[in-house]
Amino acid sequence: MCDEQLSRQWSSRRAKVLFTTVNAILSVGAAGCSTARLPPSHETNSLLVEAKFIDVNGNPVSVDNRPTDSSLTLGVIAGAIAGKPSRTLQVIPIGKLSTIEINLGSFEAAISKQAVAMTAHFADSGLRIDPVDSRFARASTMLRFRGSLPGNLFVGFVDPDSKYSLTLVYFDRPCRVTGVTTSEKLTLTYEVIVEKPGLNWLVRTPRAPGEFVLRVANEPIREMLVIAPVENRKNASFQIN
């Protein structure tokens, strides 16, 4: 075989190797771009949440008008999904930040120790849980700050796309919470079907004027923390522009 034939074969082999390598690199890059981001609890045990201050009319409050030392306090309401928190489990600084980070791993570990069976008061409101010995606890949200704020503020989680209210609740097992409660001229139907133990987001959706349904948010959602004057809320919902 002459040198010219050897050269041609060598060039051909180099071209094939180069083509295969480029294809492999492009395939890996494309896979990396198209892979969906895993839920935070599986990825880093942290959740990045937009923190939004709004005024009475639902308009954003400028960063300059925010309290500089505010923090989100995550507490626990054991054995109920409504009521007053019994203790603080995690404090997350807000201040001038537009996004805050919640450590879901440490929060779940802490709230799981506080979970209990449904309280008698919560059951008397018209609710039941099956199995009856299921233990659960809700994450409460409060604003911690030093000094005075302009009026009373309400703090809660919302899906910014649907504007529906979100509630974070820990359940120790798959279970079902059902029933109907009425307060503040509002009717709330519980259709909470928990398929996996641990932290679950519950979403409250409107059914009719003054009527809402609470269920597990199985569809994709985004979490946003909203801080607003109590006068902003209508029908127990944030008014967000």
C-alpha positions as CSV (number, residue, x, y, z in Angstrom):
1,M,0.0,0.0,0.0
2,C,1.4,3.4,-1.0
3,D,1.9,6.4,1.2
4,E,-1.0,8.2,-0.6
5,Q,-3.5,5.4,0.2
6,L,-2.3,5.3,3.8
7,S,-2.8,9.0,4.1
8,R,-6.3,8.8,2.7
9,Q,-7.3,6.0,5.1
10,W,-5.8,8.0,8.1
11,S,-7.7,11.1,7.0
12,S,-10.9,9.1,6.7
13,R,-10.5,7.6,10.1
14,R,-9.8,11.0,11.7
15,A,-12.9,12.4,10.1
16,K,-15.1,9.6,11.5
17,V,-13.6,10.0,15.0
18,L,-14.1,13.8,14.9
19,F,-17.7,13.4,13.6
20,T,-18.5,10.8,16.4
21,T,-17.0,13.0,19.1
22,V,-18.8,16.1,18.0
23,N,-22.1,14.2,17.9
24,A,-21.5,12.9,21.4
25,I,-20.8,16.4,22.7
26,L,-23.9,17.9,21.0
27,S,-26.0,15.0,22.4
28,V,-24.8,15.6,25.9
29,G,-25.4,19.4,25.6
30,A,-28.8,18.9,24.2
31,A,-29.8,16.5,27.0
32,G,-28.5,18.9,29.6
33,C,-30.6,21.8,28.2
34,S,-33.8,19.8,27.9
35,T,-33.7,18.0,31.2
36,A,-36.4,19.3,33.5
37,R,-35.3,20.7,36.9
38,L,-36.0,18.3,39.7
39,P,-38.2,19.4,42.5
40,P,-36.2,21.3,45.1
41,S,-36.7,18.7,47.8
42,H,-34.9,16.1,45.5
43,E,-32.3,18.5,44.2
44,T,-30.9,20.5,47.0
45,N,-33.5,20.3,49.8
46,S,-33.8,24.1,49.3
47,L,-36.6,26.1,47.8
48,L,-36.0,29.5,46.2
49,V,-39.1,31.7,46.6
50,E,-39.8,35.2,45.3
51,A,-40.6,37.6,48.2
52,K,-43.1,40.3,47.1
53,F,-44.3,43.2,49.2
54,I,-47.6,44.7,47.9
55,D,-49.8,47.6,48.9
56,V,-53.5,47.8,49.7
57,N,-54.3,47.9,45.9
58,G,-52.1,45.0,45.1
59,N,-49.2,47.0,43.5
60,P,-45.6,46.1,44.3
61,V,-43.9,48.1,47.1
62,S,-40.5,49.5,46.1
63,V,-37.4,48.0,47.8
64,D,-36.7,51.4,49.5
65,N,-40.0,51.2,51.3
66,R,-39.5,47.8,52.7
67,P,-38.4,47.2,56.3
68,T,-34.7,46.5,56.3
69,D,-34.6,43.8,59.0
70,S,-37.7,41.7,58.2
71,S,-37.6,37.9,58.3
72,L,-40.1,35.1,57.5
73,T,-40.9,33.0,60.5
74,L,-42.0,29.5,59.7
75,G,-43.9,28.0,62.7
76,V,-46.0,24.9,63.3
77,I,-49.7,24.3,63.8
78,A,-49.9,20.7,64.9
79,G,-52.9,18.5,64.1
80,A,-54.7,21.2,62.2
81,I,-54.6,23.3,59.0
82,A,-55.9,26.4,60.6
83,G,-55.1,28.1,64.0
84,K,-52.3,29.7,65.9
85,P,-48.7,28.4,65.7
86,S,-47.2,26.8,68.8
87,R,-43.5,27.4,68.1
88,T,-41.0,28.7,65.5
89,L,-39.1,26.2,63.5
90,Q,-37.2,28.3,61.0
91,V,-36.4,32.0,60.4
92,I,-35.4,33.2,56.9
93,P,-34.1,36.8,56.4
94,I,-36.0,38.9,53.8
95,G,-34.9,42.5,54.2
96,K,-34.3,43.9,50.7
97,L,-34.0,40.5,49.0
98,S,-36.2,39.7,46.1
99,T,-35.7,36.0,46.5
100,I,-35.4,34.0,49.7
101,E,-34.2,30.4,50.3
102,I,-36.1,28.0,52.5
103,N,-34.3,24.9,53.7
104,L,-37.0,22.3,53.2
105,G,-34.8,19.4,54.4
106,S,-34.3,20.9,57.9
107,F,-37.8,22.2,58.0
108,E,-39.3,18.8,57.3
109,A,-37.1,17.2,59.9
110,A,-38.3,19.7,62.5
111,I,-42.0,19.8,61.7
112,S,-42.2,15.9,61.5
113,K,-41.4,15.8,65.2
114,Q,-44.3,18.2,65.9
115,A,-47.0,16.4,63.9
116,V,-49.9,14.9,65.9
117,A,-53.3,13.4,65.2
118,M,-56.1,15.7,64.3
119,T,-57.0,17.9,67.3
120,A,-60.5,17.7,68.7
121,H,-61.1,21.4,68.0
122,F,-60.2,20.9,64.3
123,A,-62.4,17.8,64.1
124,D,-65.3,19.6,65.8
125,S,-65.2,22.2,63.0
126,G,-66.6,19.6,60.6
127,L,-63.5,17.7,59.4
128,R,-62.2,14.1,59.5
129,I,-59.0,12.3,58.5
130,D,-58.6,8.8,57.4
131,P,-56.7,6.8,58.7
132,V,-57.7,8.5,62.0
133,D,-54.2,8.0,63.5
134,S,-52.5,10.0,60.7
135,R,-50.2,12.7,62.1
136,F,-49.9,16.1,60.4
137,A,-48.9,19.7,61.0
138,R,-49.2,22.9,59.0
139,A,-46.4,25.4,58.4
140,S,-47.5,28.9,59.6
141,T,-46.1,32.1,58.2
142,M,-45.4,35.3,60.1
143,L,-43.2,38.4,59.6
144,R,-40.6,39.1,62.1
145,F,-39.2,42.7,62.3
146,R,-37.8,45.3,64.7
147,G,-39.5,48.7,65.0
148,S,-42.9,49.6,63.6
149,L,-44.5,48.8,60.3
150,P,-47.2,50.8,58.5
151,G,-50.2,48.9,59.7
152,N,-50.9,45.2,60.1
153,L,-49.4,42.9,57.5
154,F,-50.6,39.5,56.3
155,V,-48.0,36.9,55.1
156,G,-48.7,33.9,52.9
157,F,-47.7,31.7,49.9
158,V,-49.3,32.2,46.6
159,D,-49.0,30.7,43.1
160,P,-48.2,33.9,41.1
161,D,-49.7,32.4,37.9
162,S,-53.1,31.4,39.2
163,K,-53.1,33.8,42.2
164,Y,-54.3,30.8,44.3
165,S,-53.3,30.6,48.0
166,L,-50.9,27.8,48.9
167,T,-50.4,26.1,52.3
168,L,-47.4,23.9,53.2
169,V,-48.5,20.9,55.3
170,Y,-46.6,17.8,56.6
171,F,-48.3,14.4,56.6
172,D,-46.7,11.3,58.1
173,R,-48.5,8.9,55.7
174,P,-50.9,8.8,52.7
175,C,-54.3,9.9,54.0
176,R,-57.4,11.8,53.3
177,V,-58.8,15.0,54.9
178,T,-62.4,15.7,54.1
179,G,-65.3,17.9,55.3
180,V,-66.6,21.5,55.1
181,T,-65.9,24.5,57.3
182,T,-67.5,27.9,57.4
183,S,-65.9,31.1,58.8
184,E,-65.9,34.8,57.9
185,K,-68.8,34.1,55.6
186,L,-66.6,31.8,53.5
187,T,-67.1,28.1,52.9
188,L,-64.1,25.8,52.5
189,T,-64.5,22.3,51.3
190,Y,-61.6,19.9,52.1
191,E,-60.8,17.4,49.4
192,V,-57.2,16.7,50.5
193,I,-56.0,13.4,49.2
194,V,-52.4,12.9,50.2
195,E,-50.6,10.2,48.2
196,K,-47.1,10.6,49.6
197,P,-45.8,11.3,53.1
198,G,-43.8,14.4,53.8
199,L,-44.3,18.0,52.9
200,N,-47.2,18.7,50.5
201,W,-48.4,21.9,49.0
202,L,-52.2,22.5,49.4
203,V,-53.9,24.8,46.9
204,R,-57.2,26.7,47.5
205,T,-59.3,27.1,44.4
206,P,-62.6,29.0,44.0
207,R,-65.7,27.1,43.4
208,A,-68.3,29.8,43.6
209,P,-68.5,33.3,45.2
210,G,-67.5,32.8,48.8
211,E,-66.8,29.1,48.3
212,F,-63.4,27.4,48.0
213,V,-61.9,23.9,47.7
214,L,-58.7,22.9,49.4
215,R,-56.7,20.0,47.8
216,V,-53.2,18.8,47.2
217,A,-51.5,20.7,44.4
218,N,-50.6,17.8,42.0
219,E,-50.1,20.1,39.0
220,P,-46.9,22.2,38.6
221,I,-47.0,25.3,40.7
222,R,-44.7,28.2,41.5
223,E,-44.3,29.4,45.1
224,M,-44.3,33.2,45.9
225,L,-44.2,34.7,49.4
226,V,-46.6,37.7,49.6
227,I,-46.5,40.3,52.3
228,A,-49.5,42.7,52.2
229,P,-51.7,44.9,54.5
230,V,-54.6,43.1,55.8
231,E,-56.9,45.5,54.0
232,N,-55.5,44.0,50.7
233,R,-57.2,40.7,51.2
234,K,-60.7,40.1,49.8
235,N,-62.6,36.9,50.4
236,A,-59.5,35.7,52.3
237,S,-57.4,36.0,49.1
238,F,-54.5,38.4,48.2
239,Q,-55.3,41.0,45.5
240,I,-52.2,41.0,43.3
241,N,-51.7,43.1,40.2
